[in-house]
Amino acid sequence: MISQPKYRIPKKGLTVWRIHAAIEAVILLVFVIVAIVLAYVFDWPKWIYLISIVVMIADLVFGIYFFPKIRWEHWRYEVREQEIEIQQGLFIVKRTLVPMVRVQHVDTSQGPILKHYHLASMSISTAATTHTIPALTEQEADQLRVHISELARVAEDDV
């Protein structure tokens, strides 16, 4: 059996993902209210009320509680001397290896919610794409950014 990457996202990351899901639920609520008002005004079938409410409840339960928890439980990463490994997904597990020689630059970023919880996202850029490790503690993100930059410099010198 192949071993998984060692490190997980901090537990505060789960809270941040739930807050993002709650914001999305509020936006969905606006659409549900519009659908219900239109159904009432235009005397559409009564099943539209039921479907709108069921969709809203399902989004609240799954989108805010279950999906962020499942995402948090399965999200892992590890930084090694030669590579960075990122694993995500439940049914379709995506494991990405980013060789240090391919790393071009590393960034950290914070939105208002991440900043409130003292978290930051780290982006690792290669020539082809950008890989993100979400919701690290600020200190860990800064340390990893410096560490990856040093490892990438050493790997580049070895080539």
C-alpha positions as CSV (number, residue, x, y, z in Angstrom):
1,M,0.0,0.0,0.0
2,I,1.3,3.4,-0.9
3,S,1.6,5.8,2.0
4,Q,-0.4,9.0,2.1
5,P,1.1,12.4,2.6
6,K,1.7,13.1,6.3
7,Y,0.1,16.5,6.9
8,R,-3.5,17.7,7.1
9,I,-5.0,21.1,6.9
10,P,-5.5,22.7,10.4
11,K,-8.9,22.2,12.0
12,K,-9.6,26.0,11.5
13,G,-9.6,25.3,7.8
14,L,-12.8,23.3,8.2
15,T,-14.4,26.3,9.9
16,V,-13.3,28.5,7.0
17,W,-14.7,26.1,4.4
18,R,-18.0,26.0,6.4
19,I,-18.2,29.8,6.4
20,H,-17.7,29.8,2.6
21,A,-20.4,27.2,2.2
22,A,-22.8,29.3,4.4
23,I,-22.2,32.4,2.2
24,E,-23.0,30.3,-0.8
25,A,-26.1,29.0,1.0
26,V,-27.3,32.6,1.5
27,I,-26.9,33.3,-2.2
28,L,-28.9,30.1,-3.0
29,L,-31.5,31.3,-0.4
30,V,-32.1,34.4,-2.5
31,F,-32.8,32.3,-5.6
32,V,-35.1,30.0,-3.6
33,I,-37.0,33.0,-2.3
34,V,-37.3,34.4,-5.9
35,A,-38.6,31.0,-7.1
36,I,-41.2,30.8,-4.4
37,V,-42.4,34.4,-4.9
38,L,-42.6,33.8,-8.7
39,A,-44.5,30.5,-8.1
40,Y,-46.9,32.4,-5.8
41,V,-47.4,35.4,-8.1
42,F,-47.9,33.4,-11.3
43,D,-49.8,30.6,-9.6
44,W,-47.3,27.9,-10.7
45,P,-47.6,24.3,-9.5
46,K,-47.3,23.8,-5.7
47,W,-44.4,21.3,-6.2
48,I,-42.1,24.2,-7.0
49,Y,-42.4,25.3,-3.3
50,L,-41.5,21.8,-2.2
51,I,-38.6,21.4,-4.5
52,S,-37.2,24.8,-3.6
53,I,-37.3,24.1,0.1
54,V,-35.8,20.6,-0.3
55,V,-33.0,22.0,-2.4
56,M,-32.3,24.6,0.3
57,I,-32.3,22.1,3.2
58,A,-30.1,19.7,1.2
59,D,-27.6,22.5,0.5
60,L,-27.6,23.5,4.2
61,V,-27.0,20.0,5.5
62,F,-24.6,18.7,2.8
63,G,-22.9,21.9,1.7
64,I,-22.2,23.3,5.2
65,Y,-21.8,20.2,7.3
66,F,-20.9,17.0,5.4
67,F,-18.9,18.2,2.3
68,P,-16.4,20.5,4.1
69,K,-15.8,17.7,6.8
70,I,-15.2,15.1,4.1
71,R,-12.9,17.5,2.2
72,W,-11.0,18.3,5.4
73,E,-10.6,14.6,6.3
74,H,-9.1,13.7,2.9
75,W,-7.0,16.7,2.1
76,R,-3.2,16.0,2.8
77,Y,0.1,17.4,1.7
78,E,3.8,16.8,2.3
79,V,6.9,18.7,1.3
80,R,10.0,16.5,0.7
81,E,13.5,17.4,-0.6
82,Q,12.7,16.4,-4.2
83,E,9.0,16.9,-4.4
84,I,5.8,18.2,-3.0
85,E,2.9,15.8,-2.8
86,I,-0.7,17.0,-2.6
87,Q,-3.7,14.6,-2.1
88,Q,-7.4,15.5,-2.3
89,G,-10.7,13.9,-3.1
90,L,-12.9,11.1,-1.7
91,F,-14.3,9.0,-4.6
92,I,-11.8,10.2,-7.1
93,V,-8.5,10.7,-5.2
94,K,-6.2,13.1,-6.9
95,R,-2.5,12.8,-5.9
96,T,-0.2,15.3,-7.4
97,L,3.6,15.2,-7.2
98,V,5.3,18.5,-8.0
99,P,9.1,18.1,-8.6
100,M,11.2,20.8,-6.9
101,V,13.1,21.4,-10.1
102,R,9.7,22.5,-11.7
103,V,8.8,25.0,-8.9
104,Q,9.1,28.6,-10.2
105,H,7.7,30.5,-7.3
106,V,5.7,30.2,-4.2
107,D,3.0,32.6,-2.9
108,T,0.9,32.9,0.1
109,S,-2.5,34.7,0.2
110,Q,-5.2,35.6,2.6
111,G,-8.8,36.7,2.2
112,P,-10.7,38.4,5.0
113,I,-12.0,35.1,6.4
114,L,-8.6,33.4,6.3
115,K,-7.1,36.4,7.9
116,H,-9.6,36.4,10.7
117,Y,-8.7,32.8,11.6
118,H,-4.9,33.5,11.1
119,L,-4.7,31.2,8.1
120,A,-3.2,31.5,4.6
121,S,-3.3,29.6,1.3
122,M,-0.1,28.7,-0.4
123,S,0.2,28.6,-4.2
124,I,3.1,26.7,-5.8
125,S,3.6,27.7,-9.4
126,T,5.3,25.7,-12.2
127,A,5.5,26.5,-15.8
128,A,2.4,24.5,-16.5
129,T,0.0,25.2,-13.6
130,T,-0.4,26.4,-10.0
131,H,-1.1,24.0,-7.1
132,T,-2.7,25.3,-3.9
133,I,-2.5,24.1,-0.3
134,P,-5.5,25.9,1.3
135,A,-5.9,27.1,4.9
136,L,-2.4,26.6,6.5
137,T,-1.6,28.6,9.7
138,E,0.1,31.8,8.8
139,Q,3.4,30.7,10.5
140,E,3.3,27.3,8.7
141,A,2.6,28.9,5.4
142,D,5.5,31.4,5.8
143,Q,7.9,28.6,6.9
144,L,6.8,26.3,4.0
145,R,7.1,29.1,1.5
146,V,10.7,29.8,2.6
147,H,11.6,26.1,2.8
148,I,10.2,25.3,-0.6
149,S,12.0,28.3,-2.1
150,E,15.3,27.0,-0.7
151,L,14.7,23.4,-1.8
152,A,13.7,24.7,-5.3
153,R,16.9,26.8,-5.5
154,V,19.0,23.7,-4.4
155,A,17.2,21.5,-7.0
156,E,17.8,24.1,-9.7
157,D,21.5,24.3,-8.8
158,D,21.8,20.5,-9.0
159,V,20.4,20.4,-12.6
